[in-house]
Amino acid sequence: MSILDMDERLVELSEQFDLVYSPLVDCKEFPEQVDITLIEGSVSSDEDDRKIRAVRARTRILVSLGDCAVTGNVPAMRNSIPVPELLDWVYKGNGLLQEQVPADRLPLCCRVCDRYTK
């Protein structure tokens, strides 16, 4: 958001680069040989992990922007809690009517948390 807050200066700056991948560009695959990539947000799923590894492999300079991209911020707080304990805390004992951990659609974050906390 800080970059977008540059308003009209962003338009002037855009004359100095080509935007090749973003939600604003209809590009399905991250291109090869990118000079600079700006990353925001945390790695919270297997898909995020796959994407960031491809981005890193194809980028000369990778710049992380914001707390989530740099430190993991709030999403990373769950990393210190073992996944089964986290799921029990979230889905059981919080006054829910049907206290149960979802079995058919487990949150994607759980596989990533397990990988990085073992």
C-alpha positions as CSV (number, residue, x, y, z in Angstrom):
1,M,0.0,0.0,0.0
2,S,2.9,2.4,0.7
3,I,4.0,2.1,-3.0
4,L,0.5,2.8,-4.2
5,D,0.4,5.9,-1.9
6,M,3.0,7.4,-4.2
7,D,0.1,8.5,-6.4
8,E,1.1,10.5,-9.5
9,R,4.8,9.9,-8.8
10,L,4.2,6.2,-9.4
11,V,3.0,7.1,-13.0
12,E,6.2,9.0,-13.6
13,L,8.3,6.1,-12.1
14,S,6.4,3.6,-14.3
15,E,8.1,5.0,-17.4
16,Q,11.4,3.5,-16.1
17,F,10.2,-0.2,-15.9
18,D,8.1,-2.8,-17.5
19,L,5.5,-4.5,-15.2
20,V,5.6,-8.1,-16.2
21,Y,3.8,-9.9,-13.4
22,S,1.1,-8.8,-10.9
23,P,-2.6,-9.1,-10.2
24,L,-2.8,-6.2,-12.7
25,V,-1.2,-8.1,-15.5
26,D,-2.8,-11.1,-17.3
27,C,0.3,-13.3,-16.9
28,K,-0.3,-16.8,-15.6
29,E,3.4,-17.8,-15.1
30,F,6.1,-15.8,-13.5
31,P,8.6,-14.9,-16.3
32,E,12.2,-15.9,-16.5
33,Q,15.1,-13.4,-15.9
34,V,13.3,-10.6,-14.0
35,D,15.6,-7.9,-12.8
36,I,13.7,-6.8,-9.7
37,T,10.7,-8.3,-7.9
38,L,8.8,-6.6,-5.1
39,I,7.2,-9.1,-2.7
40,E,4.5,-8.5,0.0
41,G,2.6,-10.9,2.2
42,S,3.6,-14.0,3.9
43,V,4.1,-17.6,2.8
44,S,1.0,-19.3,4.2
45,S,0.3,-22.2,1.9
46,D,2.0,-24.8,-0.3
47,E,1.0,-22.7,-3.3
48,D,2.6,-19.6,-1.8
49,D,5.8,-21.7,-1.1
50,R,5.9,-22.9,-4.7
51,K,5.4,-19.4,-6.1
52,I,8.0,-17.7,-4.0
53,R,10.6,-20.4,-4.8
54,A,9.9,-19.9,-8.5
55,V,10.1,-16.1,-8.1
56,R,13.4,-16.3,-6.3
57,A,14.9,-18.6,-8.9
58,R,13.9,-16.3,-11.7
59,T,14.7,-12.9,-10.1
60,R,18.0,-11.1,-9.9
61,I,17.0,-8.8,-7.0
62,L,14.1,-9.7,-4.6
63,V,12.8,-7.0,-2.4
64,S,10.5,-7.9,0.5
65,L,8.1,-5.1,1.5
66,G,6.1,-5.0,4.8
67,D,6.1,-6.9,8.0
68,C,4.5,-10.0,6.6
69,A,7.1,-10.5,3.8
70,V,10.0,-9.6,6.0
71,T,9.2,-11.3,9.4
72,G,6.0,-13.2,8.8
73,N,4.2,-10.9,11.2
74,V,0.8,-12.0,12.5
75,P,0.5,-15.1,10.2
76,A,3.9,-16.4,11.6
77,M,2.7,-16.3,15.2
78,R,1.1,-19.7,14.6
79,N,4.5,-21.2,13.7
80,S,5.5,-21.7,17.3
81,I,2.4,-23.8,18.0
82,P,2.3,-27.4,17.0
83,V,-0.3,-27.9,14.2
84,P,-2.6,-30.3,16.1
85,E,-2.6,-28.0,19.2
86,L,-3.3,-25.0,16.9
87,L,-6.3,-26.7,15.2
88,D,-7.7,-27.9,18.6
89,W,-7.4,-24.3,19.9
90,V,-9.1,-22.8,16.8
91,Y,-11.8,-25.3,16.2
92,K,-12.5,-26.7,19.7
93,G,-13.2,-25.1,23.0
94,N,-14.1,-21.7,21.7
95,G,-17.8,-21.9,22.3
96,L,-18.5,-23.2,18.9
97,L,-21.7,-25.2,18.4
98,Q,-20.0,-28.0,16.5
99,E,-16.5,-28.4,18.1
100,Q,-14.5,-30.4,15.5
101,V,-11.5,-30.0,13.4
102,P,-12.5,-29.9,9.7
103,A,-11.6,-33.2,8.1
104,D,-12.6,-32.7,4.5
105,R,-10.9,-29.3,3.9
106,L,-8.0,-28.8,6.3
107,P,-6.6,-25.3,6.1
108,L,-3.6,-25.1,3.7
109,C,-1.5,-23.4,6.2
110,C,-1.2,-26.5,8.3
111,R,1.1,-28.3,5.9
112,V,3.3,-25.3,5.6
113,C,3.4,-24.8,9.4
114,D,4.4,-28.4,9.9
115,R,7.2,-28.2,7.3
116,Y,8.8,-25.1,8.9
117,T,8.4,-25.9,12.6
118,K,9.8,-29.4,12.7
